């Protein structure tokens, strides 16, 4: 049966509210792992490296799904794709809720990764059905509600996991996603397809990029555990090189590549990607290490914080991240992107070095994490804005897609490296990493962040870009 698409008609507050409800629900579902990661590691008997893998697999999947979702949304309409993506997300949430071991939980997180493509599709729907002025307001509302949902998930995950079980912390937001999806299906009119050129999905590029990212995660995550078997990591490195080389070759020749690597030859785009990678490596260290440090038993050098307490302690960082976007936008408009990124890099380096030097009080960690979150928001928002405004309108999605992929890769590399550092720094027969492993992770992240200043110096000021 073929769906008939009437001309796009204006939507009311109820339809925008349905998209907002979906943003809240998906934001909550996405955020439940971070504050409860120490709890999940204890209950599933995970090593720090395995915990690091669990914390980033959803984002890696999202980086692969997002460009496909955009292509399908252009071809079949945003509403149809959003509803189908949410069906996959709900399946993933239920798998995660029922998981009794790491492989099943990883499968659930992979399926949940489809949610990353929903927010851009929501923006497409808003722009298709509202005038320009109203659409900007609606996009801001939906974005804000997603951040609000993430905060709610961060706060609620611990109490739900400890008061009920870890299964319910996945199940409850999944039920909310199901309800919000039904509302979107009922209240949002169909939008017309916007692309009829017949360009297909770059399946070879997708497969090769998937192989590259998965192999990279295995190399980083398992390297510390395979020291006694050097041929295994060596074989993974060779496989990684083969996947990466093949992906680059396919993308350069594809008529409609998933990630147009030719964009990297443009200085504004290439520098933005390099900076985004380095900055996200630094950010990921704080994102992964701070909750782990909160959870270290209080009779050693940690605080013995519960999952509930960790959620509350991470809230200031979430608030700082939510404020960073508007602040960065104002700063870019008045001072230029280079000034904003420079300030963000310096702030992040100070925060990371502060965490390495002082982590004996809870407020040390809360303040350090908030500084890093604020700095990351300043930098990434400035990079995305700079990239989007430096290319032709028709290339905006491709260029920002490159930034998205490098953001995820940078975050994934940082988390896996810091997870491997904790694994290598855990004494034999102990489940608690040495304090020096945390210090090494923070210092390494600060050094990588400081390196980005070499790239920042070559940027144009970018005022009113």
C-alpha positions in Angstrom: 0.0 0.0 0.0 1.4 3.4 -1.0 1.1 6.3 1.3 -0.3 9.5 -0.3 1.5 12.7 0.8 -0.7 15.8 0.8 1.1 19.2 0.7 2.7 19.9 4.1 0.3 21.6 6.4 1.0 23.6 9.5 1.1 21.6 12.7 -0.3 22.6 16.1 1.2 22.6 19.6 0.1 19.0 20.2 2.3 17.7 17.3 5.3 19.7 18.5 4.5 18.4 22.0 4.6 14.8 20.8 8.1 15.4 19.3 9.1 17.0 22.6 7.8 14.0 24.5 9.8 11.7 22.3 12.9 13.9 22.9 12.4 13.6 26.6 12.0 9.8 26.5 14.9 9.2 24.2 17.1 11.5 26.2 16.3 9.6 29.4 16.9 6.2 27.8 20.2 7.4 26.4 21.6 8.7 29.7 20.9 5.8 32.1 24.2 3.9 31.6 26.7 6.7 32.6 25.7 7.1 36.3 25.1 3.4 36.8 28.2 2.1 35.0 30.0 1.1 38.2 26.8 -0.8 39.3 26.6 -2.5 36.0 30.3 -3.5 36.2 29.7 -5.0 39.6 26.5 -6.9 38.7 27.8 -8.2 35.4 31.4 -8.7 36.5 32.9 -6.4 33.9 36.5 -5.2 33.6 37.1 -1.4 33.3 37.8 -2.0 29.5 34.5 -3.8 29.1 32.7 -1.1 31.0 34.2 1.5 28.7 33.0 -0.5 25.7 29.5 -0.5 27.1 29.5 3.2 27.7 30.2 4.1 24.0 28.6 1.4 21.9 25.3 3.3 21.6 27.1 6.4 20.3 29.1 4.5 17.8 25.9 2.9 16.4 24.3 6.3 16.3 27.1 7.7 14.2 26.4 5.0 11.7 22.7 5.3 11.8 22.4 9.1 11.5 23.5 9.5 7.9 21.3 6.6 6.8 18.3 8.1 8.7 18.8 11.4 6.9 19.0 9.7 3.5 15.8 7.6 4.2 14.1 10.7 5.6 14.8 12.6 2.4 13.5 9.7 0.3 10.4 8.5 2.3 9.6 11.3 4.6 10.7 12.1 8.2 7.6 10.7 9.9 7.8 7.3 8.4 11.5 7.0 9.3 11.2 8.3 12.8 8.4 5.8 13.7 10.4 2.9 12.3 13.6 4.0 14.0 11.7 4.2 17.3 10.5 0.6 16.8 14.2 -0.5 16.7 15.0 1.7 19.7 12.1 0.1 21.7 13.3 -3.3 20.8 16.8 -2.4 22.0 15.4 -1.0 25.2 13.6 -4.2 26.0 16.6 -6.3 25.1 18.7 -4.2 27.5 16.1 -4.5 30.2 16.1 -8.3 29.9 19.9 -8.7 29.5 21.6 -11.0 32.0 25.1 -10.7 30.5 27.4 -8.3 28.6 26.8 -9.6 25.0 23.0 -9.3 25.3 23.3 -5.8 26.9 25.6 -4.7 24.1 23.1 -5.9 21.6 20.4 -3.9 23.3 22.6 -0.8 23.3 23.4 -1.3 19.6 19.7 -1.3 18.8 19.1 1.7 21.0 21.7 3.6 19.0 19.1 4.2 16.4 17.7 6.9 18.6 20.6 9.2 17.7 19.0 9.6 14.2 15.7 10.7 15.6 16.5 14.2 16.8 17.7 15.4 13.3 14.6 13.9 11.8 12.5 15.7 14.3 14.1 18.9 13.1 13.2 18.0 9.5 9.6 17.4 10.5 9.4 20.8 12.3 10.9 22.6 9.3 8.6 20.9 6.9 5.4 21.9 8.7 6.2 25.3 10.3 7.2 28.7 9.0 10.9 29.6 9.5 10.4 31.7 12.6 8.2 29.2 14.4 10.4 26.3 13.3 13.4 27.8 15.1 11.5 28.1 18.3 10.2 24.6 18.0 13.7 23.2 17.3 14.9 25.0 20.4 12.1 23.5 22.4 12.7 20.0 21.2 16.5 20.3 21.7 16.0 21.6 25.3 13.6 18.8 26.1 16.1 16.2 24.9 18.7 17.8 27.3 16.0 17.8 30.0 15.3 14.1 29.4 19.0 13.3 29.7 19.1 15.1 33.0 16.1 13.2 34.2 17.6 9.9 33.1 20.8 10.7 34.9 19.0 11.5 38.1 16.5 8.7 38.0 18.7 5.8 36.8 20.4 5.3 40.1 17.3 5.3 42.4 15.4 3.0 39.9 18.4 0.5 39.6 18.9 0.4 43.4 15.3 0.5 44.4 13.9 -1.9 41.8 16.6 -3.3 39.6 18.9 -2.4 36.7 16.4 -4.0 34.4 13.7 -1.4 35.2 16.1 1.5 34.6 16.0 0.5 30.9 12.4 -0.7 30.9 10.7 2.5 32.2 12.1 5.0 29.7 11.5 2.4 27.0 7.8 2.4 27.9 7.9 6.2 27.7 9.5 6.0 24.2 6.7 3.6 23.1 4.0 6.0 24.3 5.7 9.1 22.7 6.1 7.2 19.4 2.4 6.4 19.4 1.6 10.1 19.9 3.9 11.2 17.0 2.3 8.6 14.8 -1.2 9.9 15.6 -0.6 13.7 15.8 2.2 14.4 13.2 1.0 14.5 9.6 3.1 12.9 6.9 5.7 15.0 5.2 6.6 14.8 1.6 9.9 13.1 0.4 12.4 15.8 -0.5 14.8 13.8 -2.6 13.8 12.0 -5.8 17.2 11.6 -7.5 17.3 7.9 -6.8 20.6 8.0 -5.0 21.0 4.9 -3.0 22.4 4.2 0.5 26.1 3.7 0.6 26.0 0.2 2.0 29.6 -0.7 1.2 30.7 2.5 3.0 28.5 1.6 5.9 29.8 -1.9 6.3 33.4 -0.8 6.1 33.0 2.0 8.5 31.2 -0.3 10.9 34.1 -2.8 10.6 36.6 0.0 11.2 34.9 1.3 14.3 34.2 -2.1 15.8 37.8 -3.3 15.2 39.1 0.0 16.6 37.1 -0.6 19.8 38.4 -4.2 20.1 42.0 -3.0 19.6 41.7 -0.4 22.3 39.5 -2.4 24.7 41.3 -5.7 24.5 44.9 -4.6 24.1 45.6 -4.6 27.8 44.1 -8.1 28.2 46.0 -9.6 25.3 49.5 -8.7 26.2 50.4 -12.4 26.6 49.0 -13.1 23.2 50.7 -10.5 21.0 49.6 -12.1 17.7 45.9 -11.4 18.5 46.2 -7.6 18.8 48.6 -7.5 15.9 46.0 -9.3 13.8 43.4 -6.8 14.9 45.6 -3.9 13.9 46.1 -5.4 10.5 42.3 -5.9 10.2 41.8 -2.3 11.3 44.2 -1.0 8.6 42.4 -3.1 6.0 38.9 -1.9 7.0 40.1 1.8 7.2 41.9 1.7 3.9 38.9 0.0 2.2 36.5 2.5 3.6 38.5 5.5 2.4 38.8 4.0 -1.1 35.1 3.2 -1.3 34.0 6.7 0.0 36.3 8.5 -2.5 34.7 6.6 -5.4 31.0 6.4 -4.3 28.5 8.5 -6.2 26.6 9.3 -3.0 29.0 8.5 -0.1 27.8 8.1 3.4 30.6 10.4 4.6 32.0 12.6 1.8 35.8 12.6 2.6 36.4 15.1 -0.1 35.0 17.7 2.4 38.1 17.2 4.5 40.2 19.0 1.9 38.3 22.2 2.8 40.4 23.8 5.6 37.4 24.9 7.7 35.9 21.3 7.7 39.2 19.5 8.0 40.4 21.6 11.0 37.0 21.3 12.6 37.2 17.6 12.4 40.7 17.4 13.9 39.8 19.7 16.7 36.5 17.9 17.4 38.4 14.6 17.7 41.1 15.9 20.0 38.6 17.8 22.2 36.3 14.8 22.5 39.2 12.5 23.5 39.8 14.9 26.4 36.1 15.1 27.3 35.7 11.4 27.3 38.3 10.9 30.0 36.3 13.0 32.5 33.0 11.4 31.4 34.3 7.9 32.1 36.8 8.4 34.9 34.8 10.7 37.2 31.9 8.2 37.9 34.5 5.4 38.4 36.3 7.5 40.9 33.1 8.4 42.8 32.4 4.6 43.1 35.8 3.6 44.4 35.4 2.4 48.0 35.7 5.1 50.7 38.2 3.0 52.7 40.8 3.5 49.9 41.1 6.8 48.0 37.5 7.0 46.7 34.1 7.9 48.0 32.0 4.8 47.8 29.1 6.6 46.1 26.0 4.7 45.1 24.5 4.9 41.7 21.9 7.3 43.0 24.5 9.6 44.5 26.6 9.5 41.3 23.6 10.7 39.3 23.1 13.7 41.6 26.9 14.5 41.6 26.9 14.5 37.8 24.0 16.9 37.5 26.1 20.1 37.7 28.1 18.8 34.7 24.9 18.2 32.8 23.6 21.7 33.6 26.9 23.2 32.5 26.7 21.3 29.2 23.2 22.6 28.6 24.3 26.2 29.1 27.3 25.8 26.9 25.4 25.8 23.6 23.7 29.2 24.0 26.9 30.7 25.5 29.0 29.4 22.6 26.5 30.7 20.0 26.6 34.2 21.5 30.4 34.0 21.7 30.9 32.9 18.1 28.6 35.7 16.9 30.4 38.4 18.8 34.0 37.1 19.1 34.4 34.5 16.4 34.9 30.7 16.5 38.6 30.8 17.2 38.2 32.8 20.4 35.5 30.5 21.7 37.4 27.4 20.9 40.6 28.7 22.4 38.8 29.6 25.6 37.1 26.2 25.7 40.4 24.3 25.1 42.2 26.2 27.9 39.2 25.7 30.3 39.2 21.9 29.5 42.9 21.6 30.0 42.7 23.4 33.4 39.8 21.2 34.4 41.6 17.9 33.5 44.8 18.9 35.2 42.8 20.0 38.2 41.2 16.6 38.4 44.6 14.9 38.2 46.1 17.1 40.9 43.1 17.3 43.3 40.5 14.6 43.6 40.4 14.0 47.4 37.1 15.8 47.9 33.8 15.3 46.2 33.6 19.0 45.2 36.9 18.6 43.4 35.4 16.1 41.0 32.1 17.9 40.7 33.8 21.2 39.7 36.3 19.5 37.4 33.6 17.6 35.6 31.5 20.7 35.2 34.4 22.7 33.8 35.1 19.9 31.2 31.5 19.6 30.3 31.2 23.4 29.8 34.4 23.5 27.8 33.3 20.6 25.6 30.0 22.3 24.8 31.7 25.6 24.0 34.1 23.9 21.6 31.8 21.5 19.8 29.0 24.0 19.3 31.5 26.5 17.9 32.9 23.8 15.6 29.5 22.7 14.3 28.5 26.3 13.7 31.7 27.1 11.9 31.4 24.0 9.8 27.8 24.6 8.9 28.4 28.2 7.9 31.5 27.6 5.9 29.9 25.3 3.2 27.1 25.7 0.7 23.6 25.1 2.0 23.3 21.8 0.2 26.5 20.5 1.8 25.5 21.3 5.4 24.4 17.8 6.2 27.5 16.2 4.7 29.9 18.5 6.4 28.3 18.3 9.9 28.0 14.6 9.4 31.8 14.4 9.2 32.0 16.4 12.5 29.6 13.9 14.0 31.6 10.9 13.0 34.9 12.4 14.3 33.1 13.4 17.5 32.0 9.8 18.1 35.4 8.4 17.2 37.2 10.8 19.4 34.9 10.0 22.3 35.1 6.3 21.7 38.9 6.3 21.5 39.2 8.4 24.7 36.9 6.2 26.7 38.5 3.0 25.5 42.1 4.3 26.2 41.2 5.4 29.7 39.4 2.1 30.3 42.5 0.2 29.2 44.6 2.4 31.5 42.4 1.5 34.5 42.5 -2.2 33.5 46.3 -2.1 33.2 46.5 -0.2 36.5 44.5 -2.7 38.5 46.8 -4.8 40.7 46.6 -8.6 40.3 43.9 -10.0 42.6 42.3 -6.6 43.2 39.1 -5.1 41.6 40.2 -1.5 42.4 42.6 0.3 40.0 45.5 2.1 41.5 45.0 5.8 42.1 47.9 6.5 39.8 45.9 5.0 36.9 43.3 7.8 37.3 46.0 10.4 37.5 47.6 9.0 34.3 44.2 9.1 32.5 43.5 12.7 33.4 47.0 13.9 32.5 47.0 12.1 29.2 43.6 13.7 28.3 44.9 17.1 29.3 48.0 16.6 27.0 45.8 15.6 24.1 43.5 18.6 24.7 46.5 21.0 24.8 47.7 19.7 21.5 44.6 21.0 19.9 45.9 24.6 20.4 48.4 23.9 17.6 45.4 23.6 15.3 43.4 26.4 16.8 46.3 28.8 16.0 45.8 28.1 12.3 42.1 28.9 12.3 40.6 32.1 10.9 38.9 34.3 13.6 35.6 33.3 12.1 33.6 36.4 13.3 30.1 36.2 11.8 30.9 33.1 9.8 
